[in-house]
Amino acid sequence: MALTRTPRSSWVEEGLRALAAGGPDAVRIEPLAKALGVTKGGFYWHFDDRRALLEAMLDTWERTLIDEVIELVEGEGGDARARLRRLFGLASTSRELLKIELAVRDWSRREPEVARRLRSVDNRRMDYMRSLFSEFCSDEAEVEVRCTIALSLFVGNHFMAADHGPRSRAQVLELVLRRLEA
């Protein structure tokens, strides 16, 4: 009889789901094993301890939100405005990734290493957006303003409860995007 191990990626994915649902305190080995339908002993084939799992989760979060997004955006080509549209579209499509993003941001307020990772991710996001905005906007200050507005909107939009008169939130976000592309 062959021994089947739960893949490392399954532990990381389940850890990210737990993080999104309940923050870092919800990332515990026994509940993760139960959710995966396995014993907690399998955890130790892949990780030395919980801290190693948390690091792997942050690595996956960063790779998914930066490297994979940039690959998707760049993979379809087009000019900078088309790539920005794809970037903004991807940023607003995954509710699960948003929950993870918000959980990491909250976690970073209490954990200096997570705050360092978040700063690195946000800096990479800003660098990528700078490269795109700079293709059609030569004013460095204006590029910085546009990048700051875009990142602020990505993070803050989910906390806003404001109405927009006769316009929907989607309509207002489209207007913002057009202004950023101008």
C-alpha positions as CSV (number, residue, x, y, z in Angstrom):
1,M,0.0,0.0,0.0
2,A,1.5,3.3,-1.1
3,L,1.5,6.2,1.3
4,T,-0.3,9.3,0.0
5,R,0.7,12.6,1.4
6,T,-1.3,15.8,1.3
7,P,0.6,18.1,-1.0
8,R,2.4,21.1,0.6
9,S,0.3,23.4,-1.6
10,S,-2.9,22.1,0.0
11,W,-1.6,23.0,3.4
12,V,-0.7,26.5,2.2
13,E,-4.0,27.0,0.4
14,E,-6.0,25.9,3.5
15,G,-3.8,28.1,5.7
16,L,-4.6,31.1,3.4
17,R,-8.4,30.2,3.6
18,A,-8.1,30.2,7.4
19,L,-6.2,33.4,7.4
20,A,-8.8,35.1,5.3
21,A,-11.6,33.8,7.5
22,G,-10.1,34.5,10.9
23,G,-6.7,36.1,10.8
24,P,-3.4,34.5,11.7
25,D,-4.7,33.1,15.0
26,A,-7.0,30.9,12.9
27,V,-4.0,29.3,11.2
28,R,-3.6,26.2,13.4
29,I,-2.3,22.8,12.4
30,E,-5.1,20.7,13.9
31,P,-8.0,22.6,12.4
32,L,-6.2,22.8,9.0
33,A,-5.7,19.0,9.1
34,K,-9.3,18.5,9.9
35,A,-10.4,20.8,7.0
36,L,-8.1,18.8,4.7
37,G,-9.4,15.5,6.1
38,V,-6.0,14.3,7.2
39,T,-4.0,13.8,10.4
40,K,-1.8,16.6,11.6
41,G,1.2,14.3,11.3
42,G,1.3,14.9,7.6
43,F,1.9,18.6,8.2
44,Y,5.4,17.8,9.5
45,W,6.4,16.2,6.2
46,H,6.3,19.6,4.7
47,F,6.9,22.1,7.5
48,D,9.1,22.3,10.6
49,D,6.5,24.2,12.5
50,R,3.6,26.7,12.2
51,R,6.0,29.6,11.6
52,A,7.3,27.8,8.4
53,L,3.7,27.4,7.2
54,L,3.0,31.1,7.8
55,E,6.2,32.0,5.8
56,A,5.1,29.7,3.0
57,M,1.7,31.4,3.0
58,L,3.2,34.8,2.7
59,D,5.4,33.6,-0.1
60,T,2.4,32.2,-2.0
61,W,0.4,35.4,-1.3
62,E,3.2,37.6,-2.7
63,R,3.8,35.3,-5.8
64,T,0.1,35.2,-6.6
65,L,-0.5,39.0,-6.1
66,I,2.6,40.2,-7.8
67,D,4.4,37.7,-10.1
68,E,1.4,35.9,-11.4
69,V,-0.6,39.1,-11.9
70,I,2.2,40.8,-13.8
71,E,2.6,37.6,-16.0
72,L,-1.1,37.7,-16.8
73,V,-1.1,41.4,-17.5
74,E,2.0,41.4,-19.6
75,G,1.1,38.1,-21.3
76,E,-1.7,39.6,-23.3
77,G,0.4,42.5,-24.5
78,G,-1.0,45.8,-25.6
79,D,-0.1,49.4,-24.7
80,A,0.3,50.6,-21.2
81,R,-3.3,51.7,-20.9
82,A,-4.6,48.3,-22.0
83,R,-2.3,46.6,-19.5
84,L,-3.5,49.0,-16.7
85,R,-7.1,48.1,-17.6
86,R,-6.2,44.4,-17.2
87,L,-4.4,45.1,-14.0
88,F,-7.3,47.0,-12.5
89,G,-9.7,44.3,-13.7
90,L,-7.7,41.5,-12.1
91,A,-7.4,43.5,-8.9
92,S,-11.2,43.6,-8.5
93,T,-12.1,40.1,-9.6
94,S,-11.2,37.7,-6.7
95,R,-13.2,38.0,-3.5
96,E,-11.0,35.3,-1.9
97,L,-7.7,37.1,-2.7
98,L,-9.3,40.3,-1.4
99,K,-10.1,38.6,1.9
100,I,-6.5,37.3,2.2
101,E,-5.2,40.8,1.3
102,L,-7.2,42.4,4.0
103,A,-6.2,39.8,6.6
104,V,-2.5,40.3,5.7
105,R,-2.9,44.0,6.1
106,D,-4.5,43.6,9.5
107,W,-1.9,41.0,10.5
108,S,0.9,43.5,9.5
109,R,-0.3,45.9,12.2
110,R,0.8,43.5,14.9
111,E,3.7,41.6,13.3
112,P,6.8,43.6,12.1
113,E,8.0,40.9,9.7
114,V,4.6,40.8,8.0
115,A,4.6,44.6,7.9
116,R,8.0,44.3,6.1
117,R,6.6,41.8,3.6
118,L,3.5,44.0,3.0
119,R,5.8,47.0,2.4
120,S,7.8,45.0,-0.1
121,V,4.6,43.9,-1.9
122,D,3.2,47.4,-2.1
123,N,6.5,48.7,-3.3
124,R,6.6,46.1,-6.1
125,R,3.0,47.1,-7.0
126,M,3.9,50.7,-7.1
127,D,7.0,50.0,-9.2
128,Y,5.0,48.1,-11.7
129,M,2.3,50.7,-12.0
130,R,5.0,53.4,-12.3
131,S,6.4,51.5,-15.3
132,L,3.0,51.5,-16.9
133,F,1.9,55.1,-16.2
134,S,5.4,56.3,-17.2
135,E,4.8,55.0,-20.7
136,F,2.2,57.7,-21.4
137,C,2.8,60.3,-18.6
138,S,6.2,62.0,-18.5
139,D,5.6,64.0,-15.3
140,E,7.2,62.0,-12.5
141,A,5.0,63.7,-9.8
142,E,1.9,62.9,-11.8
143,V,2.9,59.3,-12.2
144,E,3.4,59.0,-8.4
145,V,0.0,60.6,-7.8
146,R,-1.7,58.2,-10.2
147,C,0.0,55.2,-8.7
148,T,-0.9,56.3,-5.2
149,I,-4.6,56.9,-6.1
150,A,-4.7,53.5,-7.8
151,L,-3.2,51.6,-4.9
152,S,-5.3,53.5,-2.4
153,L,-8.4,52.7,-4.4
154,F,-7.5,49.0,-4.5
155,V,-7.1,48.9,-0.8
156,G,-9.7,51.4,0.4
157,N,-12.5,50.7,-2.0
158,H,-13.5,47.7,0.0
159,F,-13.9,49.8,3.1
160,M,-16.1,52.5,1.5
161,A,-19.8,52.4,2.2
162,A,-20.7,55.7,0.3
163,D,-23.4,56.0,-2.2
164,H,-22.7,57.8,-5.5
165,G,-26.0,59.4,-6.3
166,P,-27.5,58.1,-9.5
167,R,-24.2,56.2,-10.3
168,S,-23.2,52.7,-9.2
169,R,-19.9,52.0,-7.6
170,A,-18.8,50.3,-10.8
171,Q,-19.7,53.4,-12.8
172,V,-17.7,55.6,-10.5
173,L,-14.7,53.2,-10.6
174,E,-14.8,53.3,-14.4
175,L,-14.7,57.1,-14.2
176,V,-11.7,57.0,-11.9
177,L,-10.0,54.6,-14.2
178,R,-10.6,56.8,-17.2
179,R,-9.2,59.8,-15.3
180,L,-6.1,57.8,-14.3
181,E,-5.6,56.8,-18.0
182,A,-6.0,60.4,-19.3
